[in-house]
Amino acid sequence: MGTGPNVTIEVDRAETGGTFTNYDVIRGTVRLTVTSSISLNYVQVKLEGIAKTEMKIPRTSNGREHGRKRDRDGGRGRERDQILQDVHRVLYDTMIVFPPDNVRQVSSAKEFTLTPGNYSYPFQFKLPLNNSCVKLSGITNKVSFSKQNFSLVLNNGNFNRGVLRNFAQQYVPVPGGGGGSSGANKSQGYHVTSQLPPSLSGMSDFASVKYFVKVTCKRSSFMKANLRSIDPFIFLPLDLDAHERFTPGDGEYREVFVRRGISFRDRIPEIVAVKVPKEKQQQALPPLPAQRRNRGILSRFIAPAFAPAPSSSPRSSSTSKRNVHEIESTDVNFSFEARFRYPAFLIPTKKPSFKLFLLTSVKPSKFSLQQYGSPDESNGLGIVYFQKLKVELLSTTTISVLENNGVSNEIHKGQHSEPILICNNTYQNLKLDLKNCTRSRSSSATSSSNVPQEIYELEIPRKYYDNCILPDYLAPSFKTCNISRRYTLAITAGFSSDKIYNLDDKAEAEKKIQYATLDFSDIKVLSGLNMTSSLHSNASASSLPYRKSSTSSSPMVSDNKSKPPGVAPPEKDSSAYFNGQADMSSIDQSPPPHDNDTSNLPTYDEVVQESSYQDHSEHYRARRRYQQHETYYNDLD
């Protein structure tokens, strides 16, 4: 007993590494196996992108109340949760691969018969820049019914049980007045035009964005099921304004920064110099050991603040008391700052684009022994021990579902947040010294009126936080009709004025470490994909680029290198291929003409733009391993 007809669809991923982006030409092949003659109306290939959301709305049986109400009397007001779904087709395109366009133009046949054999039909689509949800009124107005929650979905809106009643009331005359309502209030701005969102999964039915190519073999008989096959693919959008992030049009260097102040109370220098009269130098200072006589000129003028005085005689003791200077403590104030070049962004798998600094309004000379002739030596007052660094990213996904009661639309919103630990570094007593600060020329030094004009900064070496890299599975920031994704970055650093001998000792760490947290409320996560020359060529082309198909190994397909995409080459016996009214002898099978016009030279703007194109090798490396959850490949139809 033979098997029935079978159709499969294969997307070519060889040139893209499995990830597609805006202006890519997505190619593939439909393979149809026929075991016995079948009649088809057509073979259609669809390119689709679906953004789907789902929410549970608390209800009560005696009204449309969205908050949970508990009936303490046990009677009216029984709780029920209604499940609302919202489905938007953000991408939709179709093409008929069988019969070919030139056949349909000359034939009035409504069905065609394929004899047993193997057939292949190439196809290709160009992925656009923006979604097309608003334009596809004929598609988005499709009515569906959910057996799970017994609700209708129409025009991306969920209809509750009062929809039929309210629709009818619109056309019932109102006593003492005119007709009913002129029509249902439409939600304004619910459909938005934006760049195609990235593939999104791993959040169950709460939110998902899926892309796929689907083939449908439409059977001519209603009694026989259509043949279908689906091949999902991953989409990652371009960072179209990436070149502006590095070369602002106005030529001005701008920054985004967040700063938090820290104060070390009652600090005293580790080294204190006391000037002693020359006639008392021999008496006040003990002789230096031979191995330490080469310390330089400071050995004659500097003594520890609390060094015991020579005790050779009572007189020397009384003399030393007159030479003791009381050292006054001081507060050391500085700031911890993270700085981005405007606008602030991060790219998964790339090293962090921010820089970390310590800032102070005190001249670095106060933290050195400059007044004693040794500016390169530290007095210890400005020593800061960097102990910990923690970087977290908060992912926030906001969704909406549209509910319609026949009169008005109501939008319900939901939110899901997920903290993502980027790095949690420990540096035991990493020594930083404010003595090494230099005058800051950053815009952050003069951005606030309450900050002194002269700010000195010390950059924390990047090698200590280069591991703060975003994981590759993160979706870039985006907004589409019913789903948006944004991120918040939190950088927390721990500093101490004294060494910590045991970081595992929570009591010691809590006593000595001061923490400063820097919050960036809306940090952009980019895809890392920039425009290339080939993508720009695809974007500016009015039609899809012609590409010769590879020779098929199927015994039923002849050499089709000379035929345009979408034309299924016939067998040698045309009557065995078609059993319709098409006259194959009248079909023009010549290849499309080649465009040899070279008169269109690039403009100056095009040349400038081309200089900002991403290198091809870097671009395909940036088509990172953006993998999706296993649920991405389920429930696509």
MISENU-413361 format. One line per 2 residues: their letters; for each residue x, y, z of C-alpha. Coordinates in Angstrom, 1 decimal. Example, Ala and Ser with C-alpha at 12.3 -4.5 7.8 and 13.67 -1.06 7.14 Angstrom:
<nodes>
as = 12.3,-4.5,7.8 | 13.7,-1.1,7.1
</nodes>
This chain:
<nodes>
mg = 0.0,0.0,0.0 | 1.6,3.2,-1.2
tg = 1.9,6.4,0.8 | 0.0,9.6,-0.1
pn = 1.5,12.9,-1.5 | 3.9,14.7,0.7
vt = 5.3,18.3,0.7 | 8.3,19.8,2.6
ie = 9.8,23.2,2.6 | 13.4,24.0,3.2
vd = 14.9,27.5,4.0 | 18.4,28.0,2.8
ra = 20.5,29.0,5.8 | 24.0,28.6,4.3
et = 24.6,32.3,3.6 | 23.2,33.7,6.9
gg = 24.4,31.2,9.6 | 20.8,30.5,10.4
tf = 19.9,34.1,11.5 | 18.2,36.5,9.1
tn = 17.9,40.3,9.3 | 16.2,43.2,7.5
yd = 16.7,43.3,3.8 | 18.0,39.7,3.7
vi = 16.7,37.7,0.8 | 15.4,34.5,2.3
rg = 15.5,31.6,-0.2 | 14.4,28.0,-0.2
tv = 12.8,25.2,-2.0 | 9.4,23.4,-1.9
rl = 9.7,19.7,-2.5 | 6.5,17.9,-3.5
tv = 6.4,14.1,-3.8 | 3.4,12.7,-5.7
ts = 2.7,9.0,-5.6 | -0.5,9.1,-7.6
si = -2.0,11.8,-9.8 | -3.5,14.7,-7.8
sl = -5.4,17.8,-8.7 | -4.3,21.1,-7.2
ny = -5.6,24.7,-7.5 | -2.1,26.1,-6.6
vq = 1.0,25.7,-4.4 | 1.4,28.8,-2.3
vk = 4.3,29.9,-0.1 | 3.8,32.3,2.8
le = 6.3,34.3,4.7 | 4.9,35.2,8.2
gi = 5.8,36.7,11.5 | 3.5,36.3,14.4
ak = 3.6,38.4,17.6 | 1.3,36.7,20.2
te = 0.4,37.6,23.8 | -1.8,36.0,26.4
mk = -3.2,37.2,29.7 | -5.5,35.9,32.4
ip = -8.0,38.6,33.4 | -9.8,38.1,36.8
rt = -13.5,38.2,36.4 | -16.7,37.8,38.5
sn = -19.8,36.2,37.1 | -22.0,39.2,37.9
gr = -20.2,41.8,36.0 | -17.1,42.8,33.9
eh = -14.9,43.5,36.9 | -11.2,43.3,36.5
gr = -10.2,43.1,40.1 | -10.6,40.0,42.2
kr = -13.6,40.3,44.5 | -14.3,37.6,47.1
dr = -17.9,37.1,48.1 | -17.7,36.5,51.8
dg = -21.3,35.4,51.9 | -20.5,32.5,49.5
gr = -23.2,33.6,47.0 | -23.0,36.0,44.1
gr = -19.6,37.0,42.6 | -18.0,33.7,41.9
er = -14.4,34.2,40.6 | -13.4,33.2,37.1
dq = -10.3,33.9,35.1 | -10.8,34.7,31.4
il = -7.9,34.0,29.1 | -7.4,36.7,26.5
qd = -5.0,36.3,23.5 | -3.8,38.9,21.0
vh = -2.3,37.9,17.7 | -0.6,40.3,15.3
rv = 0.9,39.4,11.9 | 3.9,41.7,11.9
ly = 5.1,40.1,8.6 | 3.1,38.7,5.8
dt = 4.0,38.0,2.2 | 2.9,35.3,-0.3
mi = 3.8,33.9,-3.7 | 2.4,31.2,-5.9
vf = 5.1,28.8,-7.0 | 2.7,26.5,-8.9
pp = 1.4,27.0,-11.5 | 3.9,29.6,-12.6
dn = 2.8,33.2,-13.1 | 3.2,32.9,-16.9
vr = 0.9,29.9,-16.9 | -1.8,31.6,-14.9
qv = -1.7,34.6,-17.2 | -2.6,32.5,-20.3
ss = -4.7,29.8,-18.7 | -8.3,30.0,-17.4
ak = -7.9,26.6,-15.7 | -8.9,26.5,-12.0
ef = -7.1,23.2,-11.3 | -4.1,21.3,-12.5
tl = -3.2,17.7,-12.3 | 0.3,16.5,-11.3
tp = 1.4,13.0,-12.3 | 3.5,10.8,-9.9
gn = 7.0,12.1,-9.4 | 9.2,14.5,-7.4
ys = 8.8,18.2,-7.9 | 10.8,21.1,-6.6
yp = 9.9,24.8,-6.6 | 12.3,27.5,-5.6
fq = 11.1,30.6,-3.8 | 12.5,33.8,-2.4
fk = 11.3,36.7,-0.3 | 13.0,40.0,0.7
lp = 12.6,40.7,4.4 | 11.3,44.3,4.9
ln = 12.4,46.9,7.4 | 9.1,47.5,9.2
ns = 6.2,45.5,10.2 | 3.0,45.6,8.2
cv = 0.3,44.9,10.8 | -1.6,48.1,10.1
kl = -1.8,47.6,6.3 | -3.0,44.0,6.3
sg = -6.6,44.7,7.2 | -7.8,41.7,5.1
it = -5.5,39.4,7.1 | -5.8,40.8,10.6
nk = -9.6,40.8,10.4 | -9.7,37.1,10.3
vs = -12.1,35.6,12.8 | -11.0,32.6,15.0
fs = -12.6,30.7,17.8 | -10.8,29.3,20.8
kq = -12.2,26.0,22.1 | -10.0,26.3,25.1
nf = -11.6,29.5,26.5 | -14.7,29.8,24.3
sl = -13.7,33.3,23.0 | -13.7,35.0,19.6
vl = -10.7,36.8,18.2 | -11.4,39.4,15.6
nn = -9.0,42.1,14.3 | -6.5,41.2,17.0
gn = -9.2,41.8,19.7 | -10.9,39.5,22.1
fn = -14.7,39.6,22.2 | -16.5,38.9,25.4
rg = -20.0,37.4,25.8 | -21.7,40.8,25.4
vl = -20.4,41.4,21.9 | -23.5,40.3,20.0
rn = -25.9,42.2,22.3 | -23.9,45.4,22.0
fa = -23.5,45.0,18.2 | -27.3,44.7,17.9
qq = -27.9,47.7,20.1 | -26.0,49.9,17.7
yv = -28.7,49.5,15.1 | -31.8,49.6,17.4
pv = -33.5,53.0,17.3 | -33.3,54.9,20.6
pg = -36.6,56.3,21.8 | -36.7,60.1,21.6
gg = -33.6,60.2,19.5 | -31.8,59.1,16.4
gg = -30.4,55.7,15.7 | -28.0,53.7,17.9
ss = -24.3,54.2,18.2 | -22.6,55.1,14.9
ga = -20.1,52.2,15.4 | -17.6,50.7,17.7
nk = -15.0,52.9,19.0 | -11.7,52.0,17.6
sq = -8.6,51.8,19.7 | -6.3,54.7,18.6
gy = -2.7,53.9,18.0 | -3.0,50.2,19.0
hv = -1.4,49.1,15.8 | 2.0,50.7,15.4
ts = 4.5,50.8,12.5 | 8.0,50.0,13.8
ql = 11.0,48.0,12.8 | 10.4,44.2,12.7
pp = 10.8,42.8,16.2 | 13.3,40.1,16.9
sl = 12.4,36.4,17.4 | 11.2,36.0,21.0
sg = 10.5,32.8,23.0 | 11.0,31.1,26.4
ms = 8.1,33.0,28.0 | 5.5,30.3,27.5
df = 2.3,31.8,26.1 | 2.8,35.2,27.8
as = 4.7,36.6,24.8 | 6.3,35.3,21.7
vk = 7.5,36.4,18.3 | 7.9,33.7,15.7
yf = 8.9,33.8,12.1 | 8.4,31.0,9.6
vk = 7.9,30.1,5.9 | 4.8,27.9,5.2
vt = 3.8,26.1,2.0 | 0.2,25.1,1.3
ck = -0.8,22.8,-1.5 | -4.5,23.7,-2.1
rs = -6.4,20.6,-3.1 | -9.2,21.1,-5.6
sf = -11.5,18.8,-3.7 | -13.1,19.9,-0.5
mk = -13.1,16.3,0.7 | -9.3,16.1,0.8
an = -7.1,18.0,3.2 | -4.6,20.5,1.9
lr = -0.9,19.6,2.2 | 1.1,21.9,4.4
si = 4.7,22.2,5.7 | 6.3,24.9,7.9
dp = 10.0,25.8,8.4 | 10.6,28.4,11.2
fi = 13.6,30.7,11.0 | 15.3,33.1,13.5
fl = 15.1,36.9,12.9 | 17.4,39.5,14.4
pl = 16.9,43.2,13.3 | 19.5,45.6,12.1
dl = 20.9,48.4,14.2 | 20.2,51.0,11.6
da = 21.4,54.0,13.6 | 24.5,52.3,14.8
he = 26.8,54.6,12.7 | 25.2,57.7,14.4
rf = 26.2,56.3,17.8 | 29.9,56.6,16.9
tp = 29.9,59.7,14.7 | 27.2,62.1,15.9
gd = 26.0,64.4,13.1 | 26.7,67.6,15.0
ge = 30.3,66.5,15.7 | 29.8,67.0,19.4
yr = 30.9,64.4,21.8 | 28.1,63.6,24.2
ev = 28.0,61.2,27.1 | 25.5,59.5,29.4
fv = 26.7,59.0,33.0 | 25.5,58.2,36.5
rr = 27.5,59.1,39.6 | 27.2,58.3,43.3
gi = 29.1,59.9,46.1 | 31.1,58.0,48.8
sf = 32.8,59.5,51.9 | 35.5,57.9,54.0
rd = 35.2,59.6,57.4 | 38.1,60.7,59.7
ri = 40.9,59.6,57.4 | 44.5,60.5,58.3
pe = 47.5,60.1,56.0 | 49.6,56.9,56.4
iv = 52.7,59.1,56.0 | 52.9,62.4,57.8
av = 55.9,64.8,57.5 | 57.0,67.0,60.4
kv = 59.6,69.7,59.8 | 62.2,69.9,62.5
pk = 64.6,72.7,63.0 | 68.1,72.0,61.7
ek = 69.7,72.3,65.1 | 67.4,69.6,66.5
qq = 67.4,67.2,63.5 | 70.2,65.0,65.0
qa = 68.4,64.9,68.4 | 64.8,64.3,67.0
lp = 65.6,61.8,64.4 | 67.2,58.4,65.2
pl = 70.1,57.2,63.0 | 69.0,55.4,59.9
pa = 70.0,51.8,59.3 | 72.7,51.4,56.7
qr = 70.4,49.6,54.3 | 67.8,52.4,54.4
rn = 70.1,55.4,53.9 | 69.4,55.5,50.2
rg = 65.8,56.5,50.6 | 66.7,60.1,49.5
il = 66.1,63.5,50.8 | 62.9,62.6,52.6
sr = 64.8,60.6,55.1 | 66.1,63.8,56.6
fi = 62.8,65.7,56.8 | 60.1,63.1,57.3
ap = 59.3,61.2,60.5 | 56.2,59.0,61.3
af = 53.6,61.0,63.1 | 53.4,58.5,66.0
ap = 57.0,57.3,66.1 | 58.4,57.0,69.6
ap = 60.8,59.7,70.4 | 64.4,58.8,71.3
ss = 64.6,57.8,75.0 | 68.3,58.2,75.7
sp = 67.6,60.8,78.4 | 64.7,62.5,80.1
rs = 65.7,65.7,78.3 | 65.3,64.1,74.9
ss = 61.8,62.9,76.0 | 60.7,66.4,77.0
ts = 62.2,67.8,73.8 | 60.3,65.3,71.7
kr = 57.0,66.3,73.3 | 57.6,69.8,72.1
nv = 58.1,68.4,68.5 | 55.0,66.3,68.5
he = 52.3,67.7,66.1 | 48.7,66.6,66.5
ie = 47.4,65.3,63.2 | 43.8,66.3,62.4
st = 41.6,63.8,60.7 | 39.7,64.7,57.5
dv = 36.9,63.3,55.4 | 37.9,62.0,51.9
nf = 35.0,62.5,49.5 | 34.9,61.0,46.0
sf = 32.4,59.6,43.5 | 32.0,56.4,41.6
ea = 30.9,57.0,38.0 | 29.9,54.9,35.0
rf = 30.1,56.6,31.7 | 28.6,55.8,28.2
ry = 29.0,57.5,25.0 | 25.6,58.8,24.0
pa = 23.2,57.1,23.5 | 23.9,54.4,26.0
fl = 23.8,50.8,24.6 | 25.2,47.3,25.1
ip = 25.7,44.6,22.6 | 25.6,40.9,23.6
tk = 28.8,38.9,23.3 | 30.8,42.2,23.1
kp = 32.9,43.8,25.8 | 31.1,46.4,27.9
sf = 30.8,49.8,26.2 | 30.9,51.7,29.5
kl = 33.8,53.0,31.5 | 34.2,53.2,35.3
fl = 35.8,56.1,37.1 | 36.6,57.5,40.6
lt = 36.1,61.3,40.7 | 37.2,63.9,43.2
sv = 37.1,67.7,43.4 | 40.3,67.7,45.5
kp = 43.6,68.3,43.7 | 45.7,65.1,43.5
sk = 48.6,66.9,45.2 | 46.8,66.7,48.5
fs = 47.1,62.9,48.3 | 50.9,63.0,47.7
lq = 54.0,64.3,49.4 | 54.4,67.1,46.9
qy = 54.8,69.8,49.6 | 57.8,67.9,50.8
gs = 59.5,67.6,47.4 | 58.3,64.2,46.4
pd = 55.1,64.5,44.3 | 55.3,60.9,43.0
es = 55.0,59.4,46.5 | 51.6,58.9,48.1
ng = 50.8,59.9,51.6 | 48.1,57.2,51.8
lg = 45.2,59.6,52.3 | 43.6,58.9,48.9
iv = 44.0,55.2,48.9 | 40.8,53.4,48.0
yf = 40.4,49.6,48.1 | 38.2,48.3,45.3
qk = 36.6,45.1,46.7 | 33.5,44.1,44.7
lk = 31.7,44.8,41.4 | 28.3,43.5,40.5
ve = 26.5,44.2,37.2 | 22.9,43.2,36.7
ll = 20.5,43.7,33.8 | 16.8,43.8,34.4
st = 14.7,42.6,31.4 | 11.2,44.0,31.3
tt = 8.7,42.7,28.8 | 5.4,44.6,28.6
is = 2.5,43.1,26.7 | -1.1,44.1,25.8
vl = -4.2,42.4,24.8 | -7.2,44.1,23.2
en = -10.7,43.2,24.3 | -13.8,44.4,22.4
ng = -17.4,44.3,23.7 | -19.0,45.4,20.4
vs = -19.1,49.0,21.4 | -15.6,49.9,22.6
ne = -12.1,48.5,22.8 | -10.2,48.0,26.1
ih = -6.5,47.4,26.3 | -5.2,45.3,29.1
kg = -1.5,45.4,29.9 | 0.8,42.9,31.7
qh = 4.4,42.9,32.6 | 7.1,40.4,33.3
se = 10.5,41.3,34.7 | 13.6,39.0,34.9
pi = 16.9,40.0,36.6 | 20.0,38.8,34.7
li = 23.3,38.6,36.5 | 26.0,39.8,34.1
cn = 29.1,39.6,36.4 | 29.8,39.4,40.1
nt = 33.5,40.2,40.6 | 35.6,40.1,43.8
yq = 38.9,41.9,44.0 | 40.4,41.5,47.4
nl = 42.0,44.9,48.3 | 42.5,46.1,44.7
kl = 44.4,49.3,45.5 | 43.5,52.6,43.8
dl = 45.0,55.9,44.7 | 43.4,59.3,44.1
kn = 46.9,60.7,43.9 | 46.9,59.4,40.3
ct = 43.8,61.3,39.3 | 44.1,63.6,36.3
rs = 42.0,66.6,35.4 | 38.8,65.4,33.7
rs = 37.8,66.7,30.3 | 34.6,64.7,30.2
ss = 31.3,66.5,29.8 | 30.2,64.8,33.0
at = 32.6,67.0,34.9 | 30.6,70.2,34.2
ss = 27.1,68.8,33.6 | 25.8,69.8,37.0
sn = 25.7,73.3,38.5 | 26.5,72.1,42.0
vp = 29.6,70.3,40.9 | 32.9,72.3,40.9
qe = 34.3,73.1,37.5 | 37.6,71.3,38.3
iy = 37.0,67.6,38.6 | 39.8,65.0,38.7
el = 39.2,61.5,37.6 | 40.9,58.1,37.9
ei = 39.8,55.5,35.4 | 39.4,52.0,36.7
pr = 41.3,49.7,34.3 | 39.0,47.9,32.0
ky = 40.7,44.6,32.5 | 38.9,44.4,35.9
yd = 35.4,44.3,34.3 | 35.9,43.1,30.7
nc = 34.1,40.0,31.7 | 30.8,41.9,32.1
il = 29.4,40.6,28.8 | 25.7,40.2,28.0
pd = 24.7,36.7,27.0 | 24.0,36.0,23.4
yl = 20.4,34.9,23.8 | 19.2,38.4,24.8
ap = 16.7,39.9,22.4 | 17.5,43.5,21.5
sf = 15.3,46.3,22.8 | 12.1,46.6,20.6
kt = 8.5,47.7,20.5 | 5.8,46.3,18.3
cn = 2.0,46.4,18.5 | 1.4,44.2,21.5
is = 4.9,43.5,22.9 | 7.8,45.7,24.0
rr = 11.1,44.9,25.6 | 13.4,47.3,27.6
yt = 16.3,46.9,29.9 | 17.6,48.6,33.1
la = 21.3,48.3,34.0 | 22.5,48.4,37.6
it = 26.3,48.6,38.4 | 27.1,48.2,42.1
ag = 30.7,48.7,43.4 | 32.1,48.1,46.9
fs = 35.0,50.2,48.3 | 36.8,50.3,51.6
sd = 39.3,52.6,53.2 | 41.1,49.7,54.9
ki = 42.2,46.3,53.8 | 39.9,43.4,54.3
yn = 41.6,40.3,55.5 | 38.8,37.9,55.1
ld = 36.0,38.7,52.5 | 34.1,35.6,53.7
dk = 33.7,37.3,57.1 | 30.4,39.0,56.6
ae = 30.8,41.1,59.7 | 34.2,42.5,58.6
ae = 32.9,43.2,55.1 | 29.7,44.8,56.3
kk = 31.7,47.1,58.6 | 34.4,48.2,56.1
iq = 32.8,48.2,52.6 | 30.7,51.0,51.3
ya = 28.5,50.3,48.3 | 27.4,52.6,45.5
tl = 24.8,51.6,42.9 | 24.5,53.2,39.5
df = 21.2,52.8,37.7 | 20.6,53.3,34.0
sd = 16.9,53.2,33.6 | 16.6,52.6,29.9
ik = 19.7,51.1,28.5 | 19.4,50.0,24.8
vl = 20.5,46.4,24.0 | 21.4,46.2,20.3
sg = 21.7,43.2,18.0 | 25.2,44.0,16.7
ln = 24.1,43.8,13.1 | 24.8,46.9,11.0
mt = 24.2,47.6,7.4 | 26.5,46.0,4.8
ss = 26.9,46.8,1.1 | 25.0,43.7,0.1
lh = 22.1,44.5,2.4 | 22.0,48.1,1.1
sn = 21.9,46.8,-2.4 | 18.9,44.6,-1.5
as = 17.2,47.5,0.2 | 17.5,49.8,-2.7
as = 16.6,47.2,-5.4 | 13.0,47.6,-6.7
sl = 12.8,43.8,-7.2 | 14.4,40.7,-5.8
py = 17.9,39.9,-7.1 | 17.9,37.1,-9.6
rk = 19.8,34.1,-8.7 | 20.2,30.9,-10.7
ss = 18.9,27.8,-9.1 | 21.2,24.9,-8.5
ts = 20.6,21.8,-10.5 | 18.2,19.5,-8.7
ss = 18.9,15.8,-8.3 | 15.2,15.0,-8.6
pm = 14.6,12.7,-11.7 | 11.4,14.6,-12.4
vs = 13.1,18.0,-12.8 | 15.1,19.0,-15.7
dn = 17.9,21.6,-15.8 | 16.3,24.9,-14.8
ks = 19.2,27.2,-14.7 | 17.7,29.4,-17.3
kp = 14.3,29.8,-15.6 | 13.3,32.6,-13.2
pg = 12.6,31.7,-9.6 | 9.1,30.4,-8.9
va = 8.8,28.4,-12.2 | 8.6,24.7,-11.8
pp = 10.3,23.1,-14.9 | 8.0,20.7,-16.7
ek = 8.8,17.2,-17.8 | 9.7,16.5,-21.4
ds = 6.1,15.4,-21.9 | 4.1,18.6,-21.1
sa = 0.8,16.7,-21.2 | 2.0,14.5,-18.3
yf = 2.9,17.6,-16.3 | -0.4,19.6,-16.8
ng = -3.8,18.2,-17.3 | -5.5,21.6,-17.6
qa = -6.3,24.1,-20.3 | -2.9,25.7,-20.4
dm = -1.2,25.8,-23.8 | 2.5,25.4,-22.8
ss = 3.7,26.2,-26.4 | 2.5,29.8,-25.9
id = 4.5,30.4,-22.7 | 7.6,32.5,-22.8
qs = 10.3,30.6,-20.9 | 13.1,33.0,-21.7
pp = 15.2,34.3,-18.7 | 14.7,37.8,-17.6
ph = 16.8,40.4,-19.3 | 20.0,41.6,-17.6
dn = 20.3,45.2,-16.6 | 23.5,46.5,-18.1
dt = 22.9,50.1,-17.3 | 25.9,51.5,-15.6
sn = 25.0,55.2,-15.9 | 23.7,55.4,-12.3
lp = 26.8,56.4,-10.4 | 26.7,56.6,-6.6
ty = 26.0,59.9,-5.0 | 28.2,61.6,-2.4
de = 25.8,60.6,0.4 | 25.9,57.0,-0.8
vv = 29.7,57.0,-0.8 | 29.8,58.5,2.8
qe = 27.2,55.9,3.9 | 29.2,53.1,2.3
ss = 32.2,54.1,4.5 | 30.2,53.2,7.6
yq = 29.2,49.8,6.4 | 30.0,46.9,8.7
dh = 32.7,44.6,7.4 | 31.2,41.4,6.0
se = 33.3,39.1,8.2 | 32.4,41.1,11.3
hy = 28.8,41.2,10.2 | 28.4,37.5,10.0
ra = 30.2,37.1,13.3 | 27.6,39.5,14.7
rr = 24.9,37.2,13.5 | 25.5,35.6,16.8
ry = 24.3,32.4,18.1 | 20.9,33.8,18.8
qq = 19.2,30.6,19.7 | 15.6,30.2,20.7
he = 13.8,28.1,23.2 | 12.4,24.8,22.0
ty = 8.9,26.2,22.2 | 9.8,28.5,19.3
yn = 9.4,25.7,16.9 | 6.0,24.5,18.1
dl = 2.4,25.7,17.5 | 3.3,27.7,14.3
d = 0.1,27.1,12.4
</nodes>
